[in-house]
């Protein structure tokens, strides 16, 4: 059994900080657990960016069609979405540091394919 790297905790944190997940993916090739978290972090980032893009299109269309409702809709949707993204990342980091995994439906399954 190999000894865990001294920077393992830092790599687990970086795995969930959007594009910084590339750092543990490229540098910790011998640690399977860090690799899994880095892959999940990258898939999670892609999912969140896709969700933000779709939300932006919807809010823009509503703004053009209703003039004033777009701003209210953006405030009602973007703030909870960003809070939710932050909560998911913090929980994933805490679980990773605790030695467990946060299984996110569809995201974890897709990340496990790589």
N, C-alpha and C positions, 0 to 999 in steps of 0.2 A: 504494500500500500504506500502510495507516495504522500509526502508531506505537503499540505496545502501551501500555496505561495504566500509570502508575507503581505502582498498587496491584494489579497483576495477580497477583502471587504471593500476596498476602493473600486475594484473591478465590478463587484456586484452592484454598487451604487451607480457606477457609470452605465451599467447595462440598461437602466431605465431613464436615462437623461437624453432622450431623443437621439440625435446623430452621434453623440458620444458613445453610444452602444457599439460603434465600430471599434473602439479602442480595446475593450475586452475580447471582442470577437477575433481580432487580429493578434492580440498579444498573449492571450491565455488559452492557447490551443490545446494544452495538455489537461486542462480542468474542464471536465464534461459538464459540471453543474454551472460554471460561469458561462460556458458556451450556450447552454440552454437558456439562461436568463438573458444573455445578449441577443439571441435570436428572437426571443419573445419580446424584448424591448424594441427591436427593429420592426417587427410585425405590428406591435401595438402602436408605434409611431405612425406607420403607414395607414393603419386603420383610423387613427385619430385625425390625420391630415385629410383622408378621404371624407370622413364625417364632417370636418370643418368646411371642406370645399362644397359638399352637397348643401350644408346649412347656409353657406354664403350665397349660393345660387337661389335657394328658396327665399331667403330674406331679401335679396335683390329684386326678385320677381314680385314679391309682395309689396316692396317699397315702390316699385314702378306702377303697380296697379292701384294701390290705395293711398299713395303719397305719404300719409302720416303714420300708418300702421307698421311700416317697415322698421322704424326706429324703436317703437315699443316692442315689436317682435324680436328684434336683435337683442335688446336688453334682457328680455325674458328667456331667451334661448342661449345666448353666448355666455352669460355669467354662470348659470348652473352647469353648462357644459365644461367650462374651464375649471370650475371647482371640482366637478366629477373627475376630470382628467388628473388633476392634482392629487385627489384622494386615492385614485387607483395607483398612481405612481408611488405615492408614499407607502401605501399598504404593500405593494409589490416589493419595494426596497426593504421594508421591515421584515417581511416574510423571508426574503432571500438572505438577509443577515442572520435570521433565526434558523436557517438551515432547511426551510420548507419552500414550497412553490405556490404561487398564486395561480390557480388554474382559471383562466379566463375563457369562457365558452367561445369556440371557433378560433380565437386568436391563438390559444395554446395548442390546439390541434393543428393549425396551419404552421405554426413555428416548429412543431415537432417533425414536420416533413423534411426539414433541411438537415 
